[in-house]
Amino acid sequence: MTVIAFAPSRLQCSLKLAAGLALAVLACATSLKTASAEEVTLRAVSSFDMNTFFSRHFEQFVEKVNKEGKGLVQINYLGGPQNIPPFEVGNAVSNGVVDMANISGAFYTSLVPEALAMSFTNMSAEELRANGATDYINTILAPKNLVYQARLSDHLPYHLYTNKGFTGDLTGQKIRITPIYRDFFMALGATVVQTSPGEVYTALERGVVDGYGWPIAGILDLGWQEKTKYRVDPGFYNSEHGILMNLKKWNSLTPEQREFLNKQFAWAEAQNATYIQETAEEAAGQAQAGIQTIKLEGEAATKFTQAANEAAWKRIKEMSPQHGDKLRELFSKP
């Protein structure tokens, strides 16, 4: 039997060439996909103005991640409230509009009322991790597709700032609030007004408010000392802001990426020790700028702080009967 071999036709050659090119393109795409999977870029925002006190530690964290995480993790820092208003940031993280935020729990109480407990604490970030408080709050955050990764504040009590003085109650005064100290100031007789931080200066200037609640730090960055006469001591609670992440995004990262970020989160929390010196400098700067201190002492000081604490934990129990008692147990100490 004679076998006749035909030379491949032009069509056959073209088909083979096309198939080869398709395989090459597929291999290239697979290679690119594998390469891109080695580095992830996380979109991040801050609830506070860029380069101000409550954004600086987060911005240092971002800088460190981007420097050390090349080829593994990068953060695209989109900026502050000019992108997303503070009280909408929690939803933006939960819905995946951004992957990460520098935010206070006070700004996402509509999603997780229990987040206020993180501002009512008198314990450090280290203590809260050690006693399981951080893990517990994450069990409450998880159903909202959120995970709390690092607390970026310690040693930062809130204070009452007012232009009308203070003798024990706030009757007749309009005070700017956040959910953190709303109940406390209302218990003192204040008429409360909730605004974003960016609106406070104008509200003071126009007499819309007579004062506000704010931590010991950050006043000078925002320029509020120009419109503020008095700060009431002692402080109360413990200002909280930290790194909140989209839970699905976190879970989508590789073990190596999560391990890298966990080390960065630990570094960020360790920087909280610097707040002791920074808040001392802030208090001195406020005095130099003309803010006078109304210092409560003895029984008046005790009554003031007790009223703050009772208002806080009463509010938590009302908002979250299921978790209220446990949160107080974990986030406060005698």
NORVENQUI-V467314 format. One record per helix or strand of 3 or more residues. SS is the DSSP state (H for helix, E for strand). FROM is the first residue (numbers start at 0). LEN is the number of residues. If there is no record, write none. Layout:
ss->SS from->FROM len->LEN
ss->SS from->FROM len->LEN
This chain:
ss->H from->9 len->28
ss->E from->39 len->7
ss->H from->52 len->16
ss->E from->72 len->5
ss->H from->85 len->9
ss->E from->99 len->4
ss->H from->104 len->4
ss->H from->112 len->8
ss->H from->124 len->6
ss->H from->132 len->12
ss->E from->145 len->6
ss->E from->157 len->5
ss->E from->173 len->4
ss->H from->181 len->6
ss->E from->190 len->4
ss->H from->196 len->9
ss->E from->210 len->5
ss->H from->218 len->4
ss->H from->223 len->4
ss->E from->229 len->7
ss->E from->241 len->5
ss->H from->246 len->6
ss->H from->254 len->34
ss->E from->291 len->4
ss->H from->297 len->22
ss->H from->323 len->8
